[in-house]
């Protein structure tokens, strides 16, 4: 097992990064920036998905919101940045048009919608993809009432991400399904997770080069897997490493987000820490102080100059530990390129005597 260099949980601190005010009333489940402008969307357990415009000084101005009838669990943007899609525990997928401020239901499942992505389907038509706890994955042309295709998953959908022609879905029981968006009738590859514990987070590499396509998996057991699709040609490229641990305490990797330019990535954990990593050179680039609570979601903006992250209870200790009125933070950090740029491979990387 590999590791990226030593670190531990810092003493709890309150984040000093600028906060979006007011934040949602409950835990933020997902953050996504518009691909076209500095508009930030956040789905939340308070039954809403909110959208802000982030100004050059870091000030966030509320623009619109999607109202759900139960917690909102996922959010994404259309490629042109004109619409926001949100799914949640009310079993509904809702689309908001930013120009009109109007929202409408465009998708439905028999159980909560856990994950969603907007992709370019066959013919470059935008499709909303929804993964549900009803063990199905549905593809929606938002102009039609019924899905254009439904795929039966082996288990409940837990995570989903896409980039270019790559769409990856992770389910309960550690199943992974890898789709090419040119053919959505069936996955071109299905495999068990290389990790021993439940998948918690997933992020696709920001590349369209077929030889370099792949994804990162984060688990509840403080590990990340770097997985290449074509790893049979060079199997040593895929590897895993430990992270978000402190002595004997092990924390979940709640979210993984890639920098759009450098291909490096951020991991956010239940331990309240954020780390920047370079998977290509197998190094930790930057570790940040503990923010005082679990980090539940994160996102880079389109040019990688802003890093948004959310702090709140992540339900890792169950309902009985959820305290009414617990603080929720949505913070915006100005990204220092020196903290996130790729670095030349080190001669060796160690953690308590373990080397690559």
JOWO-V784974 format. One record per residue. N is the residue number from 1. RES is the residue in three letters. SS is DSSP state (H for helix, E for strand, C for the rest). Layout:
{{N	RES	SS} {N	RES	SS}}
This chain:
{{1	UNK	C} {2	UNK	E} {3	UNK	E} {4	UNK	C} {5	UNK	C} {6	UNK	C} {7	UNK	C} {8	UNK	C} {9	UNK	C} {10	UNK	C} {11	UNK	C} {12	UNK	C} {13	UNK	C} {14	UNK	C} {15	UNK	C} {16	UNK	C} {17	UNK	C} {18	UNK	E} {19	UNK	E} {20	UNK	C} {21	UNK	C} {22	UNK	C} {23	UNK	C} {24	UNK	C} {25	UNK	C} {26	UNK	C} {27	UNK	C} {28	UNK	E} {29	UNK	E} {30	UNK	E} {31	UNK	E} {32	UNK	E} {33	UNK	E} {34	UNK	C} {35	UNK	C} {36	UNK	C} {37	UNK	C} {38	UNK	C} {39	UNK	E} {40	UNK	E} {41	UNK	E} {42	UNK	E} {43	UNK	E} {44	UNK	E} {45	UNK	C} {46	UNK	C} {47	UNK	C} {48	UNK	E} {49	UNK	E} {50	UNK	E} {51	UNK	E} {52	UNK	E} {53	UNK	E} {54	UNK	E} {55	UNK	C} {56	UNK	C} {57	UNK	C} {58	UNK	C} {59	UNK	C} {60	UNK	E} {61	UNK	E} {62	UNK	E} {63	UNK	E} {64	UNK	E} {65	UNK	E} {66	UNK	E} {67	UNK	E} {68	UNK	C} {69	UNK	C} {70	UNK	C} {71	UNK	C} {72	UNK	E} {73	UNK	E} {74	UNK	E} {75	UNK	E} {76	UNK	E} {77	UNK	E} {78	UNK	C} {79	UNK	C} {80	UNK	C} {81	UNK	C} {82	UNK	C} {83	UNK	E} {84	UNK	E} {85	UNK	E} {86	UNK	E} {87	UNK	E} {88	UNK	E} {89	UNK	C} {90	UNK	C} {91	UNK	C} {92	UNK	E} {93	UNK	E} {94	UNK	E} {95	UNK	E} {96	UNK	E} {97	UNK	E} {98	UNK	C} {99	UNK	C} {100	UNK	C} {101	UNK	C} {102	UNK	C} {103	UNK	E} {104	UNK	E} {105	UNK	E} {106	UNK	E} {107	UNK	E} {108	UNK	E} {109	UNK	C} {110	UNK	C} {111	UNK	C} {112	UNK	C} {113	UNK	E} {114	UNK	E} {115	UNK	E} {116	UNK	E} {117	UNK	E} {118	UNK	E} {119	UNK	E} {120	UNK	E} {121	UNK	C} {122	UNK	H} {123	UNK	H} {124	UNK	H} {125	UNK	C} {126	UNK	E} {127	UNK	E} {128	UNK	E} {129	UNK	E} {130	UNK	E} {131	UNK	E} {132	UNK	E} {133	UNK	C} {134	UNK	C} {135	UNK	C} {136	UNK	E} {137	UNK	E} {138	UNK	E} {139	UNK	E} {140	UNK	E} {141	UNK	C} {142	UNK	C} {143	UNK	C} {144	UNK	C} {145	UNK	C} {146	UNK	C} {147	UNK	C} {148	UNK	C} {149	UNK	E} {150	UNK	E} {151	UNK	E} {152	UNK	E} {153	UNK	C} {154	UNK	C} {155	UNK	C} {156	UNK	C} {157	UNK	E} {158	UNK	E} {159	UNK	E} {160	UNK	E} {161	UNK	E} {162	UNK	E} {163	UNK	E} {164	UNK	C} {165	UNK	C} {166	UNK	E} {167	UNK	E} {168	UNK	E} {169	UNK	E} {170	UNK	E} {171	UNK	E} {172	UNK	H} {173	UNK	H} {174	UNK	H} {175	UNK	E} {176	UNK	E} {177	UNK	E} {178	UNK	E} {179	UNK	E} {180	UNK	E} {181	UNK	C} {182	UNK	C} {183	UNK	E} {184	UNK	C} {185	UNK	C} {186	UNK	C} {187	UNK	C} {188	UNK	C} {189	UNK	E} {190	UNK	E} {191	UNK	E} {192	UNK	E} {193	UNK	C} {194	UNK	C} {195	UNK	C} {196	UNK	C} {197	UNK	C} {198	UNK	C} {199	UNK	E} {200	UNK	E} {201	UNK	E} {202	UNK	E} {203	UNK	E} {204	UNK	E} {205	UNK	C} {206	UNK	C} {207	UNK	C} {208	UNK	C} {209	UNK	C} {210	UNK	H} {211	UNK	H} {212	UNK	H} {213	UNK	C} {214	UNK	E} {215	UNK	E} {216	UNK	E} {217	UNK	E} {218	UNK	E} {219	UNK	E} {220	UNK	C} {221	UNK	C} {222	UNK	C} {223	UNK	E} {224	UNK	E} {225	UNK	E} {226	UNK	E} {227	UNK	E} {228	UNK	E} {229	UNK	C} {230	UNK	C} {231	UNK	C} {232	UNK	C} {233	UNK	C} {234	UNK	C} {235	UNK	H} {236	UNK	H} {237	UNK	H} {238	UNK	C} {239	UNK	E} {240	UNK	E} {241	UNK	E} {242	UNK	E} {243	UNK	C} {244	UNK	C} {245	UNK	E} {246	UNK	E} {247	UNK	C} {248	UNK	C} {249	UNK	E} {250	UNK	E} {251	UNK	C} {252	UNK	C} {253	UNK	E} {254	UNK	E} {255	UNK	E} {256	UNK	E} {257	UNK	E} {258	UNK	E} {259	UNK	C} {260	UNK	C} {261	UNK	C} {262	UNK	C} {263	UNK	C} {264	UNK	C} {265	UNK	E} {266	UNK	E} {267	UNK	E} {268	UNK	E} {269	UNK	E} {270	UNK	C} {271	UNK	C} {272	UNK	C} {273	UNK	C} {274	UNK	E} {275	UNK	E} {276	UNK	E} {277	UNK	E} {278	UNK	E} {279	UNK	C} {280	UNK	C} {281	UNK	C} {282	UNK	C} {283	UNK	E} {284	UNK	E} {285	UNK	E} {286	UNK	E} {287	UNK	E} {288	UNK	C} {289	UNK	C} {290	UNK	C} {291	UNK	C} {292	UNK	C} {293	UNK	C} {294	UNK	C} {295	UNK	E} {296	UNK	E} {297	UNK	E} {298	UNK	E} {299	UNK	E} {300	UNK	E} {301	UNK	C} {302	UNK	C} {303	UNK	C} {304	UNK	C} {305	UNK	C} {306	UNK	E} {307	UNK	E} {308	UNK	E} {309	UNK	E} {310	UNK	E} {311	UNK	E} {312	UNK	C} {313	UNK	C} {314	UNK	C} {315	UNK	C} {316	UNK	C} {317	UNK	C} {318	UNK	C} {319	UNK	H} {320	UNK	H} {321	UNK	H} {322	UNK	C} {323	UNK	C} {324	UNK	C} {325	UNK	C} {326	UNK	C} {327	UNK	C} {328	UNK	C} {329	UNK	E} {330	UNK	E} {331	UNK	E} {332	UNK	E} {333	UNK	E} {334	UNK	E} {335	UNK	C} {336	UNK	C} {337	UNK	H} {338	UNK	H} {339	UNK	H} {340	UNK	H} {341	UNK	C} {342	UNK	C} {343	UNK	C} {344	UNK	C} {345	UNK	C} {346	UNK	C} {347	UNK	C} {348	UNK	C} {349	UNK	C} {350	UNK	E} {351	UNK	E} {352	UNK	C} {353	UNK	C} {354	UNK	E} {355	UNK	E} {356	UNK	C}}
